[in-house]
Amino acid sequence: MCGICGIYTPQNNKYKEGLKPHIDTMCSLIEHRGPDEKGLHIDAENGLALGHQRLSIIDVSTGQQPMTNEDGMVWVVFNGEIYNHNILRQELLSKGHQFRTKSDTETIVHAYEEWGEDCVTHFRGMFAFVVWDKSKRKLFCARDRLGIKPFYYYWDGHNFLFSSELKSIISHPLVKRSINNSSLVDYFRLQYVPAPKSILNDVQKLQPGRTLTIHDGNIRINRFWEIDLDDRSKLSIEDAQESLRNTLQESVDIRLESEVPIGAFLSGGTDSSIIVALMSQLMNDSVKTHCIGFDHKEFDESHFARIIADQFKTDHEETFIDIDIDKNIEKIIWHMDEPFSDSSAIPTYLLCQETKKRVTVCLSGDGGDELFSGYNWYDEIRKLNKLDSKFPLFIRKLISKGLFSGLDTNMRGATFLKNIGASDADRHVNLRSCFSDSHISKIINKDILDSHFQNNPLLDLYSSLQSSDDAIKKAQWVDVQSYMSEDILMKVDKMSMAHALEVRVPILDHNVVNFAFMENTDRKINSKSRKILFKNSVSDLVSPRFFDRKKQGFSVPLRDWLLKDLKDRVGDYLLSHNSRGSGVFNRQEVNKLWNTFENDRLNIDLSNHIWSLLCYEMWHEEFIN
């Protein structure tokens, strides 16, 4: 685990001469990701510089990067873990390759030599890497199947920059810090910026499951993995549970390799509890588990974590935190890189900060909700599907139109009644949106908006997926392509690497993902429960009854913070006519929104709306001003 960055300017003599100072600056801005060692490879003749900030976990003594093959013609910088590297090593040895280290990084080098760009299909793991093939003067880049590791890049047709983080790329003088207005609209819709765009016009994100190749002045992006939506499982329910259990257990097992202390997050929810249960079956020592608790009881699940910790006799560390949001908000915004307003980043940042005090590697339960129908909106879609079978479409449209005519529906998650007459795609978009497009058009100044409502990234994904009658499975597929990779996983990566903590996500092994999408949705969710198959697969370890409570998530008292701790910042950035704002917003509309929120006039919590505006203004001041 680490941070990677690089420069490739084969025809630009000006920047060839400045390779060393520029790559040094890029590395310094991601040093927090890998504070153990810094490594550089500079090939001035070809205009290439590779940078690496190392967090030493596997082959601590000899796994330094950038790493090369025997003759120095293939180089790699790599962020992540290849969990099947020992199996691949044996196969590559049998084909005549010679290894100098025990690291998984060297496996990438020889796998590329053996299989070329197809090497990515052989890897199990989380990864973002770049291979420099000197003999072919070719750069080959890849991001893992689920997008667990980030990959930002700049390409102007002649010059290429890449990094694990945006802040590193924009340090280079080639990059202009101009806002992508289409991304701005997407941010206020979703609270994050979906790939392949970034918030800046000049910088892109490589999407999950893709490779990027630069050769002879051309750029080529290929997709090497995608999810099949067909219900292909022929297993009985009992066999499906056993097969899932075995798949999960093997996925956890291969993620336990480490030369440094390893542990697990334990929130007391379904996903982390199942991971800890499986780790306890596989490890000789007690699992080091980590949990943070809050003074606000409605947001605190630490007592459930203690039950699991006691059951499996883990080495449990619980820290109660009185969150000083005013003290931490600037650090979190800096580490997130792009505008981002999923407030669960705050407790994630603090959990990682506490966890790092005891371990360097931690297993997490991320992915269970997307794969096994755990989110509230999947249940909403299920209920709407039931209505679809009872009322014809024209009746549902009449009901929806009649109930919502004249109402402003800009609140997060448009109401169940609004969705009665909507399509599967529109229902999902309504349930996942923060600001509606109609409200964005009021909040953002007209000269900035222009025509940037043309494409909704979630609707674009719906238009690209294969035909299916399963509305929930389609929604899960779209969430995996967007919300999970660019919100959940981006948040976990940035907040953990802010403290040089590696987080591994066994539920998102692509074998588990394939299994989950093969299974019929009825095995995952019904009127009584969610994630049924997932829970029942480990029912001998953790009783499904333990999880039969309202889903809580990693929530924070956002409304209280905005009305108290952050009220001065809200005034400074959003409400004052003399504010230091970006000039993006219609100040009158923002004040109107604040008054509605402050006085609770609609009896609807608009915290996420205010938080999104504040996070954007603070990000803009940090990264643009």
Buried (B, 14 or more C-beta within 10 A) or exposed (E): BBBBBBBBBBEBEEBBEBBEEBBBBBBBBBEBBBBBBBBBBBBEEBBBBBBBBBBBBBBBEEBBBBBBBEEEEBBBBBBBBBBBBEBBBEBBEEEEBEBEBBBBBBBBBBBBBBEEBEBBEBBBBBBBBBBBBBEEBBBBBBBBBBBBBBBBBBBEEBBBBBBBBBBBBBBBEBBEBEBBBBBBBBBBBBBBBBBEBBBBBBBBBBBBBBBBBBEEEEBEEEEBBBBEBEBEBEBEBEEBBEBBBEBBBBBBBBBBBBBBEBBBBBBBBBBBBBBBBBBBEEBEEBBBBBBBBBEEEEBBBBEBBBEBBEBBEBEBBBBEBEBEBBEBBEEBBBBBBBBBBBBBBBBBBBBBBBBBEBBBBBBBBBBBBBBBBBBBBBBBBBEBBEBBEEBEEEEBBBBBEEEBEEEEBBBBBBBBBBBBBBEBBBBBBBBBBBBBBEBBBBBBEEEBBEEBBEEBBBBBBBEEBEEBEBBBBBBBBBBBBBBBBBBBBBBBBBBBBBBBBBBBBBBBBBEBBBBBBBBBBBBBBEEEBBBBBBBBBBEEBBEBEBBEEEBBBBBBBBBEBBBEBBBEBBEBBBBEEEBEBBEBBBBEBBBEBBEBBBEEEEEBBBBBBBBBBBBBBBBBBEBEE
